[in-house]
Amino acid sequence: MNTYKTTKIKLIPTKVILLIVCLFFINLDNSNAQETLGILGNSKGVPSSMTFVELKSVMKGEKQRWKDGTKIVIALMKTNTPLGQASAKKIYNMSGDELNRFWLALVFQGKASAPNFFNSMSELESFVAQTPGAIGIVKKESANESKLIPVDGKKEF
């Protein structure tokens, strides 16, 4: 009888600790999705405003060229970064791993060119500024607001 009580007492703290750890990771996942995102575009090709439907079409590789004929070049943060995870969730409605598999499949099937992935937002911003037709997702709070492209009339989403 003593062994049963000891085991039961040991299990309760273990379950509580496990629950706390799970809640912590759930909270981390939600905090990434809470990021306020903005869209940067190169002055060549990228329209001055877009709808969210147009943005998703571009970012999913469904559209290959801008209206002026410039090739679309997608710039994203790596999916292991908080901004990359937030972008995957908000634009693609996928996890970072799902997004990587999504692009791998599109490229392997020859349906789209792979996006350019970056470790830092400054690298992404420089790439978009220097690359005709480039469009990228940035953290709105850290970006130069005058360079953000409105999506459905807003410079953030």
DOMI-600315 format. One line per 3 residues: number of its first residue (from 1); their letters; for each residue x, y, z of N, C-alpha, C. Coordinates in Angstrom, 1 decimal. Atoms other than C-alpha are relative to their C-alpha. Layout:
// residues N
NUM	a	X/Y/Z/X/Y/Z/X/Y/Z | ...
This chain:
// residues 157
1	mnt	0.8/-1.2/0.0/0.0/0.0/0.0/0.9/1.3/0.0 | -0.9/-1.1/0.0/2.9/2.3/0.7/0.6/0.4/-1.3 | -0.5/-0.2/1.4/4.3/1.8/-2.8/-0.9/0.7/-0.9
4	ykt	1.0/-0.6/0.8/1.1/2.8/-4.4/-0.1/1.5/0.3 | 0.1/-1.4/-0.4/0.9/6.1/-2.5/1.2/0.8/-0.5 | -1.2/-0.6/0.4/4.5/6.9/-3.3/0.0/0.2/-1.5
7	tki	0.1/-0.2/1.4/4.0/6.3/-7.0/-1.0/1.0/-0.4 | 1.1/-1.0/0.3/0.8/8.3/-7.1/0.5/1.4/0.3 | -0.5/-1.3/-0.4/2.5/11.2/-5.3/1.1/0.5/-1.1
10	kli	-1.1/-0.3/1.0/5.5/11.1/-7.8/-0.7/0.4/-1.4 | 0.7/-0.3/1.3/3.1/11.1/-10.8/-0.6/1.4/-0.1 | 0.7/-1.3/0.1/1.2/14.2/-9.9/1.0/1.1/-0.3
13	ptk	-0.9/-1.1/0.4/4.2/16.6/-10.0/0.5/-0.2/-1.4 | -0.4/0.3/1.4/5.4/14.9/-13.2/-1.0/0.5/-1.0 | 1.1/-0.4/0.9/2.0/15.5/-14.8/-0.1/1.5/-0.1
16	vil	0.1/-1.4/-0.1/2.0/19.1/-13.6/1.1/0.7/-0.9 | -1.2/-0.5/0.7/5.5/19.7/-15.0/-0.2/-0.2/-1.5 | 0.3/0.3/1.4/4.5/18.1/-18.3/-1.0/1.0/-0.6
19	liv	1.0/-0.9/0.5/1.4/20.3/-18.6/0.6/1.4/-0.1 | -0.6/-1.4/0.1/3.4/23.5/-17.9/0.9/0.1/-1.2 | -0.9/0.0/1.2/6.0/22.5/-20.6/-0.9/0.1/-1.2
22	clf	0.9/0.0/1.2/3.2/21.9/-23.1/-0.6/1.4/-0.2 | 0.6/-1.3/0.1/1.5/25.2/-22.4/1.0/1.0/-0.4 | -1.0/-0.9/0.4/4.8/27.0/-22.7/0.3/-0.1/-1.5
25	fin	-0.3/0.1/1.4/5.4/25.6/-26.2/-1.2/0.4/-0.8 | 1.2/-0.5/0.6/1.8/26.3/-27.2/0.0/1.5/-0.1 | -0.1/-1.5/-0.1/2.3/29.9/-26.1/1.1/0.5/-1.0
28	ldn	-1.0/-0.4/0.9/5.5/30.1/-28.1/-0.5/0.0/-1.4 | 0.5/0.2/1.3/3.8/28.9/-31.2/-1.0/1.1/-0.3 | 0.9/-1.1/0.2/1.0/31.5/-30.8/0.6/1.3/-0.1
31	sna	-0.7/-1.3/0.1/3.4/34.3/-30.2/0.6/0.3/-1.3 | -0.5/-0.2/1.4/5.0/33.8/-33.6/-1.1/0.4/-0.9 | 1.1/-0.3/0.9/1.6/34.0/-35.3/-0.5/1.4/0.3
34	qet	0.4/-1.3/-0.3/1.0/37.3/-33.5/0.8/1.1/-0.6 | -0.9/-1.0/0.6/3.8/39.1/-35.3/-0.8/0.8/-1.0 | 0.7/-0.9/1.0/2.6/42.1/-37.3/1.0/0.0/-1.2
37	lgi	-0.8/0.2/1.2/3.9/41.5/-40.8/-0.3/1.1/-1.0 | 0.2/-1.0/1.0/4.4/43.9/-43.7/0.7/-0.6/-1.3 | -0.5/0.4/1.3/5.3/43.5/-47.4/0.9/1.0/-0.6
40	lgn	-0.9/-0.9/0.7/8.3/45.0/-49.1/0.1/-0.5/-1.4 | -0.2/0.3/1.4/8.7/45.2/-52.8/1.0/0.8/-0.7 | -0.9/-0.8/0.8/11.3/46.3/-55.3/-0.9/0.9/-0.9
43	skg	0.7/-1.0/0.8/10.3/49.4/-57.3/-0.3/-0.5/-1.4 | 0.2/0.5/1.3/10.6/47.4/-60.5/-1.0/-1.2/0.0 | 0.9/1.1/0.1/7.6/45.2/-61.2/-1.1/-0.1/1.0
46	vps	1.0/0.2/-1.1/5.9/45.0/-57.8/-1.0/1.1/0.0 | 1.0/-1.1/0.0/2.6/46.9/-57.7/0.1/0.8/1.3 | 0.0/-0.9/-1.2/2.1/49.8/-55.3/-1.0/-0.5/1.1
49	smt	0.9/0.6/-1.0/-0.7/47.9/-53.5/-0.5/-1.3/-0.6 | 0.5/1.3/0.4/-2.2/44.4/-53.5/-1.2/-0.4/0.9 | 1.0/0.6/-0.8/-5.1/42.4/-52.2/0.6/-1.2/0.7
52	fve	-0.6/1.2/-0.7/-4.5/39.6/-49.7/-0.1/-1.2/-0.9 | 0.1/1.2/1.0/-5.7/37.1/-52.4/1.1/0.1/-1.0 | -1.1/-0.1/1.0/-3.2/38.5/-54.9/1.3/-0.3/0.7
55	lks	-1.3/0.2/-0.7/-0.4/38.4/-52.3/0.1/-1.5/0.2 | -0.1/1.5/-0.2/-1.2/34.7/-51.4/0.3/-0.7/-1.3 | -0.3/0.6/1.3/-1.2/33.8/-55.1/1.5/0.2/-0.4
58	vmk	-1.4/-0.3/0.3/2.2/35.5/-55.6/0.9/-0.9/0.9 | -0.9/0.7/-1.0/3.7/34.0/-52.4/-0.1/-1.5/-0.1 | 0.1/1.4/0.2/2.5/30.5/-53.3/0.5/-0.5/-1.3
61	gek	-0.6/0.4/1.3/4.2/30.6/-56.7/-1.0/-0.2/-1.1 | 1.0/0.2/1.0/0.9/30.5/-58.6/0.1/1.1/-1.1 | -0.2/-1.0/1.0/1.9/33.7/-60.4/1.5/0.2/-0.2
64	qrw	-1.4/0.0/0.3/5.3/33.9/-62.1/0.6/1.3/-0.4 | -0.5/-1.3/0.5/5.5/37.4/-63.5/-1.0/1.1/0.4 | 0.8/-1.2/-0.3/4.3/40.9/-62.5/-0.6/0.5/-1.3
67	kdg	0.7/-0.5/1.2/2.0/42.8/-64.9/0.9/0.6/-1.1 | -0.9/-0.6/0.9/5.0/44.6/-66.5/0.9/-1.1/-0.6 | -0.8/1.0/0.5/6.6/41.2/-67.3/1.2/-0.4/0.8
70	tki	-1.1/0.3/-0.9/9.2/41.3/-64.5/-0.2/-1.3/0.7 | 0.1/1.2/-0.7/9.9/37.9/-63.0/-0.2/0.2/1.5 | 0.2/-0.1/-1.5/8.6/37.5/-59.4/1.1/-0.8/0.7
73	via	-1.0/0.6/-0.8/11.3/36.8/-56.9/-0.4/0.1/1.4 | 0.6/0.1/-1.4/10.1/35.7/-53.4/1.2/0.0/1.0 | -1.0/-0.1/-1.1/12.2/36.6/-50.3/-0.7/-0.3/1.3
76	lmk	0.6/0.4/-1.3/11.3/34.9/-47.0/1.1/-0.2/1.0 | -0.9/0.3/-1.1/13.0/34.6/-43.6/0.0/-1.6/0.1 | -0.1/1.5/-0.2/14.2/31.0/-42.9/-1.1/-0.4/1.0
79	tnt	1.1/0.4/-0.8/11.4/29.0/-41.3/0.4/-0.4/1.4 | -0.3/0.3/-1.4/13.4/28.3/-38.2/0.2/1.3/0.8 | 0.0/-1.3/-0.7/13.2/32.1/-37.3/-1.4/0.3/0.4
82	plg	1.4/-0.3/-0.3/10.2/33.5/-35.5/-0.7/0.7/-1.1 | 0.7/-0.7/1.1/9.4/35.8/-38.4/-0.3/-1.0/-1.2 | 0.3/1.1/1.0/9.7/32.8/-40.8/-1.2/-0.8/0.4
85	qas	1.1/0.8/-0.4/7.3/30.8/-38.7/-1.3/0.8/0.0 | 1.2/-0.8/0.0/4.9/33.7/-38.4/-0.5/0.2/-1.5 | 0.3/-0.1/1.4/5.0/34.2/-42.2/-0.7/-1.3/-0.5
88	akk	0.5/1.3/0.4/4.4/30.5/-42.8/-1.5/-0.1/0.5 | 1.4/0.2/-0.6/1.3/30.6/-40.5/-1.0/1.0/-0.6 | 0.9/-1.0/0.5/-0.2/33.9/-41.7/-0.3/0.0/-1.5
91	iyn	0.2/-0.1/1.5/0.4/33.7/-45.5/-0.4/-1.4/-0.5 | 0.2/1.3/0.6/0.5/30.0/-46.1/-0.9/-0.9/0.8 | 0.7/0.9/-0.9/-1.4/28.6/-43.1/0.6/-1.3/0.2
94	msg	-0.8/1.2/-0.2/1.3/26.1/-42.6/1.1/0.2/1.1 | -1.1/-0.1/-0.9/4.0/25.3/-40.1/1.3/0.2/-0.9 | -1.2/-0.2/0.8/7.6/26.0/-41.1/0.5/-1.2/-0.8
97	del	-0.4/1.2/0.7/8.3/22.4/-41.9/-0.9/-0.3/-1.2 | 1.0/0.2/1.1/5.1/22.2/-44.0/0.4/0.9/-1.2 | -0.4/-0.9/1.0/6.2/25.3/-45.9/1.2/-0.4/-0.8
100	nrf	-1.2/0.6/0.6/9.6/23.8/-46.6/-0.3/-1.1/-1.0 | 0.4/1.1/0.8/8.0/20.7/-48.0/-0.9/0.5/-1.2 | 0.8/-0.6/1.0/5.5/22.8/-50.0/0.9/0.5/-1.1
103	wla	-0.9/-0.6/1.0/8.3/24.7/-51.8/0.8/-1.1/-0.6 | -0.8/1.1/0.6/10.4/21.5/-52.3/-0.8/-0.7/-1.0 | 0.9/0.6/0.9/7.4/19.9/-54.0/-0.2/0.8/-1.3
106	lvf	0.3/-0.9/1.2/6.7/22.9/-56.3/1.3/0.1/-0.9 | -1.3/-0.1/0.8/10.4/23.2/-57.3/0.3/-1.3/-0.7 | -0.3/1.3/0.5/10.8/19.5/-57.8/-0.9/-0.3/-1.2
109	qgk	0.9/0.2/1.1/7.7/19.5/-60.1/0.2/1.0/-1.1 | -0.2/-1.0/1.0/9.0/22.4/-62.0/-1.0/1.1/-0.2 | 1.1/-0.9/0.1/6.0/24.6/-61.2/0.4/1.4/0.5
112	asa	-0.4/-1.3/-0.5/7.9/27.5/-59.5/1.5/0.0/0.3 | -1.3/-0.1/-0.5/11.3/28.8/-58.6/0.0/0.2/1.5 | -0.1/0.0/-1.5/12.4/28.4/-55.0/0.1/1.5/0.5
115	pnf	-0.2/-1.3/-0.6/12.1/31.5/-52.8/1.5/0.1/0.5 | -1.3/-0.3/-0.6/15.3/33.1/-51.4/-0.3/0.1/1.5 | 0.2/0.0/-1.5/15.5/32.4/-47.6/1.2/0.7/0.6
118	fns	-1.0/-0.8/-0.6/17.4/34.7/-45.3/0.0/-0.2/1.6 | -0.1/0.1/-1.4/18.7/34.6/-41.7/-0.4/1.3/0.7 | 0.3/-1.3/-0.6/18.2/38.3/-41.0/-0.9/0.9/-0.8
121	mse	0.9/-0.9/0.7/15.7/40.9/-41.9/0.8/1.0/-0.8 | -0.8/-1.0/0.8/18.4/43.3/-43.0/0.5/-0.6/-1.3 | -0.4/0.7/1.2/19.7/40.7/-45.5/-1.2/0.0/-1.0
124	les	1.2/0.0/0.8/16.1/40.3/-46.8/-0.3/1.3/-0.6 | 0.3/-1.3/0.5/15.5/44.0/-47.1/1.0/0.5/-1.1 | -1.0/-0.3/1.0/18.8/44.5/-49.0/-0.2/-0.7/-1.3
127	fva	0.3/0.8/1.2/18.0/41.7/-51.4/-1.2/0.5/-0.7 | 1.2/-0.5/0.6/14.5/43.1/-52.1/0.3/1.3/-0.7 | -0.3/-1.3/0.6/15.9/46.6/-52.7/0.9/-0.1/-1.2
130	qtp	-0.9/0.1/1.2/18.5/45.3/-55.2/-0.4/-0.9/-1.1 | 0.5/1.0/1.0/16.5/42.6/-57.0/-1.3/0.4/-0.7 | 1.3/-0.4/0.7/14.0/43.7/-59.7/-1.0/-1.2/0.2
133	gai	1.1/0.9/-0.2/10.6/42.0/-59.1/0.0/-0.7/1.3 | 0.0/0.7/-1.3/11.5/40.9/-55.5/-1.1/0.5/0.9 | 1.1/-0.3/-1.1/8.8/40.8/-52.8/0.4/-0.8/1.2
136	giv	-0.3/0.7/-1.2/9.4/39.9/-49.2/-0.9/0.3/1.1 | 0.8/-0.1/-1.2/7.7/39.5/-45.9/1.0/0.5/1.1 | -0.8/-0.5/-1.1/9.1/41.6/-43.0/-0.8/0.3/1.2
139	kke	0.7/-0.4/-1.3/8.3/42.5/-39.4/-0.3/1.4/-0.2 | 0.4/-1.3/0.2/6.3/45.6/-39.7/0.7/1.1/0.9 | -0.6/-0.9/-1.0/7.7/47.2/-36.6/1.4/0.4/-0.3
142	san	-1.4/-0.3/0.3/11.3/47.0/-37.9/0.2/0.5/-1.3 | -0.2/-0.4/1.4/10.7/48.0/-41.5/-0.2/1.5/-0.1 | 0.2/-1.4/0.3/10.8/51.5/-43.0/-1.4/0.0/-0.6
145	esk	1.4/0.0/0.3/7.0/52.1/-43.2/-0.2/0.6/-1.4 | 0.3/-0.6/1.3/7.3/54.3/-46.3/0.3/-1.0/-1.2 | -0.3/1.0/1.1/8.6/51.2/-48.3/-0.9/-1.2/0.0
148	lip	1.0/1.1/-0.1/5.8/48.9/-47.2/-1.1/0.1/-1.0 | 1.1/0.1/1.0/3.2/47.8/-49.8/-1.3/-0.3/0.7 | 1.3/0.3/-0.7/-0.4/48.1/-48.6/-0.6/-1.3/-0.6
151	vdg	0.7/1.2/0.3/-2.3/44.8/-48.6/-1.4/0.3/0.5 | 1.4/-0.3/-0.3/-6.1/45.4/-48.7/-0.1/1.4/0.7 | 0.0/-1.4/-0.6/-5.3/49.1/-47.9/0.7/0.2/1.3
154	kke	-0.8/-0.1/-1.3/-3.2/48.3/-44.8/1.4/-0.3/-0.2 | -1.4/0.3/0.1/0.5/48.3/-44.4/0.5/-1.1/0.9 | -0.3/1.1/-0.9/0.3/45.5/-41.9/-1.1/-1.1/0.0
157	f	1.0/1.1/-0.1/-1.4/42.2/-41.4/0.4/-1.0/1.0
